[in-house]
Amino acid sequence: MTDEDVKKITKALFSRISEDLAKINNRLETLSEDSGKHTKKLDTLWEQTVKLTGDITEVQETLDSHTSALKQIVTNTEHNKDNIVRLDKRVIETERHLGIVPSPESNII
């Protein structure tokens, strides 16, 4: 193999390596541009996540408030039922004592 052959092989290899490096550089530039797009998408997703977290916190606070109010309503309803039964018992006793016969539609129980 002569020096001329080595120069030709070197030139061919150098040319091939240069082409491959150019392709790699183009791909890296494309990836870099895509990375910017992905970063923007991730930033948008993060902003939405932060907003949703705030919304969920607000919804949870409202739910807790409603749950507390409903528990109070249940307690009051049970208390009212007890009072209605006691009052009905008093009315029945009074009607019996006075000899009043109530109509069927006026019965509570």
Contacts in CASP RR format, 6 or more apart in sequence:
PFRMAT RR
TARGET T0000
AUTHOR 0000-0000-0000
METHOD contacts of the structure
MODEL  1
MTDEDVKKITKALFSRISEDLAKINNRLETLSEDSGKHTKKLDTLWEQTV
KLTGDITEVQETLDSHTSALKQIVTNTEHNKDNIVRLDKRVIETERHLGI
VPSPESNII
84 108 0 8 1.000
85 109 0 8 1.000
88 108 0 8 1.000
88 109 0 8 1.000
94 100 0 8 1.000
95 101 0 8 1.000
95 102 0 8 1.000
END
